[in-house]
């Protein structure tokens, strides 16, 4: 796990959305457990430490990210909806447009 810089941590903590599970209304599963912060994306072998790439996740959904494709896709879709073109331009080796289209076409 990559540590979140203090300034970003303070920004995230001030955002009310970071204190609830991002997938709570998606009908995937019921939320349970305390809220954790989930790094949604990895780029060049490191977790992306930006506000659009970190989402609040209950323990239940955070644990499911690795084993449940629908939960992982939902976190990715929500994260990309928060990202701007400028945010994504910092990571040019990912084909963000293709990823976004695929996620939207294959949402649960």
C-alpha positions as CSV (number, residue, x, y, z in Angstrom):
1,X,0.0,0.0,0.0
2,X,1.3,3.4,-0.9
3,X,1.1,6.1,1.8
4,X,-1.2,9.0,1.1
5,X,0.7,12.4,1.4
6,X,-0.6,14.5,4.4
7,X,-1.9,17.3,2.2
8,X,-4.0,14.9,0.1
9,X,-5.1,13.0,3.2
10,X,-6.5,16.3,4.6
11,X,-8.3,17.1,1.3
12,X,-9.8,13.6,1.2
13,X,-10.8,13.8,4.9
14,X,-12.7,17.0,4.2
15,X,-14.7,15.4,1.4
16,X,-17.9,13.8,2.9
17,X,-18.0,11.3,0.0
18,X,-14.8,9.7,1.4
19,X,-16.6,8.7,4.6
20,X,-19.2,6.5,2.8
21,X,-18.8,3.5,0.5
22,X,-18.6,4.7,-3.1
23,X,-20.6,1.6,-4.3
24,X,-23.3,1.8,-1.6
25,X,-26.2,2.6,-4.0
26,X,-25.1,0.3,-6.9
27,X,-27.1,-2.8,-5.8
28,X,-24.0,-5.0,-5.8
29,X,-24.0,-6.0,-2.1
30,X,-24.9,-4.5,1.2
31,X,-22.1,-2.4,2.8
32,X,-20.6,-3.5,6.1
33,X,-17.6,-2.5,8.2
34,X,-15.7,0.7,8.7
35,X,-14.8,2.9,5.7
36,X,-11.4,2.6,4.2
37,X,-9.7,4.5,1.4
38,X,-9.2,2.4,-1.7
39,X,-6.6,3.3,-4.4
40,X,-8.5,2.3,-7.5
41,X,-5.7,2.6,-10.1
42,X,-2.1,1.4,-10.4
43,X,0.2,3.1,-12.9
44,X,3.8,2.1,-13.5
45,X,3.6,-0.3,-10.6
46,X,2.4,2.3,-8.1
47,X,-1.0,3.3,-6.8
48,X,-2.1,6.7,-8.1
49,X,-2.2,9.1,-5.2
50,X,-4.8,11.6,-6.5
51,X,-8.2,12.5,-5.2
52,X,-10.0,11.1,-8.2
53,X,-8.2,7.8,-7.9
54,X,-9.0,7.1,-4.3
55,X,-12.5,6.3,-3.1
56,X,-14.2,5.5,0.2
57,X,-14.9,1.8,0.5
58,X,-16.6,-0.2,3.3
59,X,-14.5,-3.1,4.5
60,X,-16.8,-5.6,2.8
61,X,-16.4,-4.0,-0.7
62,X,-12.7,-3.2,-0.2
63,X,-12.1,-6.9,0.5
64,X,-14.1,-7.9,-2.6
65,X,-12.1,-5.7,-5.1
66,X,-9.6,-8.5,-5.9
67,X,-12.2,-11.3,-6.2
68,X,-15.3,-9.7,-7.6
69,X,-15.1,-8.2,-11.1
70,X,-18.3,-6.2,-10.7
71,X,-17.2,-4.5,-7.6
72,X,-13.8,-3.6,-9.1
73,X,-15.4,-2.3,-12.3
74,X,-17.8,-0.2,-10.3
75,X,-15.0,1.5,-8.3
76,X,-13.1,2.1,-11.6
77,X,-16.2,3.5,-13.3
78,X,-16.9,5.9,-10.4
79,X,-13.2,6.9,-10.2
80,X,-13.1,7.8,-13.9
81,X,-16.3,9.8,-13.6
82,X,-14.4,12.0,-11.1
83,X,-11.3,12.4,-13.3
84,X,-10.8,15.3,-15.7
85,X,-9.0,15.1,-19.0
86,X,-6.1,17.0,-17.3
87,X,-6.0,14.4,-14.5
88,X,-5.8,11.5,-17.0
89,X,-3.2,13.2,-19.2
90,X,-0.6,12.7,-16.4
91,X,-0.8,9.0,-17.1
92,X,-0.5,8.7,-20.9
93,X,0.3,5.0,-21.2
94,X,-3.2,4.0,-20.0
95,X,-5.8,4.0,-22.7
96,X,-8.3,5.9,-20.5
97,X,-10.9,6.4,-23.3
98,X,-11.0,2.7,-24.1
99,X,-11.2,1.8,-20.4
100,X,-14.0,4.3,-19.8
101,X,-16.0,3.0,-22.8
102,X,-15.6,-0.6,-21.8
103,X,-16.6,0.1,-18.2
104,X,-19.7,2.0,-19.4
105,X,-20.7,-0.8,-21.8
106,X,-20.2,-3.5,-19.2
107,X,-21.6,-1.9,-16.1
108,X,-23.6,-4.2,-13.8
